[in-house]
Amino acid sequence: MVALFWAALAFTLAMALVPKPPAALLVAGDKILHMAAFAALSGIAALAFARRRLIELFVGLAALGAVIEVLQMIPALHRDAELGDWIADCVASLAVLLLVQVVRRTIAGRAGSEDG
């Protein structure tokens, strides 16, 4: 699962930083793409790094989104950095990680009730 996370991260970075992303991707809309990428990264990260606290994963993914937006300011990339894109990244990541937290607590609660 760790290898899948790194592959997904590499793909996300490539799509975020290539001067001309594939036109087929742009049909979905910029914010939708940001949210889909960070939702996927968050879910995979929660599985790949299950021993990490979810807040640590969120902070790391939020930082990644911020770094992507800063890198998109490089003129040669012909990309636009937007605060709204970073917010979309964070919202998607937070939503998935909160869902993971609910699932983890539910599983832990069921395991605890089976022991009693």
VOTIDO-783531 format. One record per atom (N, C-alpha, C): x, z, y. Coordinates in steps of 0.001 Angstrom, whole numbers, plus 524288, in hexadecimal, padded with zeros to 5 digits. Layout:
<nodes>
XZY
...
</nodes>
This chain:
<nodes>
80338800007FB57
800008000080000
8036980000804EF
807E3802808049E
80B6F8029F8091B
80D397FD1580A76
80E717FA0380674
8101B7F49680762
80BB77F173809EA
806E37F26A8084B
8026F7EFBC80AA8
801F07F12281068
802D17F61F811B3
8029E7F7B881737
806AE7F4CB81A6B
80B807F4988187D
80FA77F1FC81B70
80E9F7EC2281BEA
80C667E9CC817ED
80AFE7E43F8182D
806AA7E36081C2F
802C27E6C881C2E
7FE7D7E65681FFE
800817E73182587
8041F7EACF82618
806767EBC882B3B
809817E70582D11
80C917E4B6829A0
80F967E00D82B0B
80BF57DB9382C9B
807C27DADB829AC
803F87D6BC82AF5
801767D7C683044
7FFF77DCA783138
7FD917DE1683637
8014E7DCFD83AB9
806327DE9183A21
80A0D7DD9783E3F
80ADF7D7C183F1C
80B2D7D4DB83AE9
80BF17CF3183B6B
8076D7CCB283E5B
802A87CE1583CEC
7FE157CBC583F81
7FDA67CD8584530
7FF6A7D24B84643
7FF157D45684B98
803447D21284F2A
8078A7D03984CD7
80BF87CEAF8501C
80D567C8E484FEE
80AD47C5D784C89
80BE37C03A84CA5
809857BDF48519F
80C407BA3E853F7
80A2C7B7FC858D5
804CE7B57A8583E
803C47B302853DE
7FEAB7B09585307
7FC8E7B25084DBD
7F9197B63884DB9
7F6E07B7CC848B5
7F35F7B37484691
7F27D7B36284175
7EF267AF4D83F32
7E9CA7AF2E841D0
7E8077AA888432D
7E3147A9E7845FD
7DE817AC25842ED
7DEBD7ABDC83DCB
7DA747ADDF83A8E
7D9A07B3B683B6C
7DDCC7B68C83C74
7DD507BC2983D68
7DAA87BD4684299
7DB877BA028466F
7D9817BAFB84BA6
7D3977BA7184BFC
7D13F7B7D98482D
7CB947B7258481E
7C8D47BC6D847CE
7CB2B7C01E844FD
7C8C17C53B8443E
7C88C7C86684948
7CBF57C75A84CDF
7CC2F7CA5D851B7
7D0B17CE3185193
7D32B7CEBE85602
7D7E97D1DF85675
7D7127D790854F2
7D3227DA1185710
7D2487DFA6855FC
7D0DC7E0828503E
7CDD07DCF984E03
7CC667DD648487A
7D14F7DD0984519
7D4D37D97C84678
7D9B97D8F484382
7DD087DDE7843E8
7DD557E00E8489C
7E04A7E4E984952
7DDF87E936845F1
7D8DC7E9BD8462C
7D6487EDE984339
7D6CE7ED1983D55
7D6527E85383B90
7D6DD7E73B835F8
7DC5F7E8778341C
7E0417E6D883726
7E5B37E7CD835A2
7E6D37EDA28355A
7E52A7F08B83946
7E66A7F61B8395B
7E2FE7F948835AE
7DE557F7708348E
7DB207F9FC8308C
7DDC77F95482B41
7DF847F49782A24
7E2307F39482525
7E73C7F6B5824C9
7EA677F697828E0
7EF497F98E828D2
7EE477FF6082807
7EA3E8016582A79
7E90A806FD82A10
7E7608086A8248D
7E4098053D82236
7E2588064281CE2
7E6D48060281906
7EA068020F81996
7EE868017F81614
7F264805F1816F1
7F3488075981BDE
7F6E480BA481D10
7F4FE810C481ABC
7EFDE811BD81B01
7EDC08169A818D4
7EE9C816E3812F2
7EE678127081054
7EF6D8124D80AAE
7F5478128080984
7F84A80F9480C8F
7FDEC80F3280B91
800CB8143D80CE6
7FEEC816F0810D2
8018E81BB2812A9
7FDC2820468125E
7FB838210E80DCD
7F759824E780D07
7F90A82A7E80E42
7FDFF82B9180E04
7FFDB830E480F2A
8008E831DE81501
8005682DCA81809
800C382E5A81DBA
7FB968303781FF3
7FBEA8335082405
7F724834E6826B3
7F4E6830198296F
7EFCC82FC8829A1
7ED3F82B3682BF0
7EE7282AB6831C2
7EF3282F1083466
7F08E82EC9839F6
7F5DD82C3483AAC
7F97282D1683706
7FE8F82A8E83747
7FE00824A58369C
7FAA18231B832F2
7F9B681D838323B
7F73F81B2983716
7F37E81DEF8395F
7F0F381BEE83E14
7F4DE81B4084282
7F81A81F288435F
7FBF581EDD8479A
7FFB481A50846AF
80173819A9841DC
804F18154E840A2
802638100384182
7FD8580F8883FDB
7FAC780A8C8408A
7F9778098F84646
7F82080D9A8491F
7F72880CFB84EBA
7FC2580B4685180
8008780D8D84FF2
8059180C0385234
806C980657850E0
805A9804CD84C0E
8067C7FF5C84A82
803457FBB484DFB
7FE607FCFB84ED1
7FB127F9C385230
7FD417F960857B4
7FF387FDBF859B1
801847FDBF85EEF
8066B7FA5E85F23
809B07FAC385B1F
80E747F79485AE7
80D187F1C485ABD
809247F06C857BE
8077B7EAF38577E
805DF7E90B85CE4
802D67EC2B85FAC
8011A7EA88864E6
805B77E9FF868A7
809827ED778684E
80E2C7ED1286BA4
811357E82186A4B
811E07E71C86537
814BA7E26D863A2
811E67DD6F8654E
80CC37DDA186586
809D37D90A86730
80A9D7D7D486D01
80D277DB4186FC6
80E787DA4187548
813377D6AA875D5
815F07D5A88719C
81A887D23E871C8
818AA7CCB98731A
81A6C7CA9A8777A
818797C57F87937
819097C11E87531
81D387C11E87238
81E247BCEE86E72
81A027BCC586A1E
817477C11686948
813537C14486527
80E257BEBD866D7
80D627BE3986BF2
808837BC0186E03
803C07BEF586BF5
8043B7C42086BCD
7FFE87C77386A0D
7FE477CAEC86E96
7F9B67CD1E86E36
7F7BC7D09A87246
7F7447D61C87028
7F9AC7D9C6872D2
7F91E7DF4587172
7F4467E15E8742E
7F1207E43F87151
7EC547E66487394
7EB847EBF9871C0
7EA2F7EF6187558
7E8E67F4C28740A
7E44D7F4DF8703A
7E0917F15E87100
7DC037F11F86D94
7DD6B7EFF6867F1
7E17B7ECE68671A
7E33D7EBC8861C9
7E5527F0BD85F31
7E8577F3C18621D
7EA797F8988600B
7E6157FC7B85EE1
7E2397FCB786256
7DDC48002A86168
7DAD67FE7B85C7D
7DA2C7F96885BBB
7D79D7F76F856FE
7DAB77F8FF85226
7DFDE7F89D8526F
7E33A7FA4584E1B
7E2448000284CCE
7E2508033E850D8
7E1BA808E48501E
7DC5280A5284E0F
7D846807D585015
7D2ED808F584E50
7D257807A284889
7D4458031B846FC
7D3DA801828417B
7D6EB8053083DF8
7DB9E8067B83F9A
7DEDF809FF83C88
7DC4880F5C83C09
7DA5C811678404F
7D7D88168584045
7D3028167E83CCB
7CFE28127183D1C
7CB228121C839ED
7CC6F812328341B
7D04380F1B8328C
7D1B580EE282CFB
7D4118141082B3B
7D76D8165382E5E
7D9EB81B3882CCD
7D60481FBB82C9F
7D21E81FAB8300A
7CDF7823A382FBA
7CACE822EE82AB8
7C9C081E218294C
7C70181D0B8246C
7CA3B81EF281FC1
7CF4B81DF481FED
7D2C481FDB81BC8
7D27F825CD81B78
7D2768285F81FF3
7D22282E1F8200C
7CD1A8300181D79
7C8C082D7F81E9D
7C3C182EF681C3D
7C40182E3E81653
7C61D829D88149D
7C687828C880F02
7CA0E82CD080C65
7CE7082DFF80ECA
7D209831DE80C87
7CF6B8373280C05
7CC99838D381009
7CA0083DEA80FDB
7C5AB83DF580BCC
7C2E2839A380B5C
7BEBE8394A80771
7C0FE839B3801FA
7C530836E9800FE
7C7B8837167FBDB
7C9D583C8E7FAC8
7CC4983EEA7FEAA
7CE6B8442C7FDFC
7CA08848197FD01
7C5A7847767FFAD
7C13584AF07FEE5
7BEEC84A6D7F973
7BE8C845B17F78E
7BC82844DC7F243
7C044847077EE37
7C5478464C7EF11
7C920848597EB65
7C8E884E437EB4C
7C828850A27EFE2
7C7C7856537F037
7C2EA858687ED99
7BE86855A57EE1C
7B9B08577D7EBBB
7B9BD856CF7E5D9
7BCBC853267E3E0
7BD2D8525F7DE3D
7C0858569F7DBC6
7C424858CE7DED3
7C78F85CEE7DCDA
7C493862127DC3D
7C085862E27DF73
7BDA4867DF7DF88
7B98A867E47DBA7
</nodes>
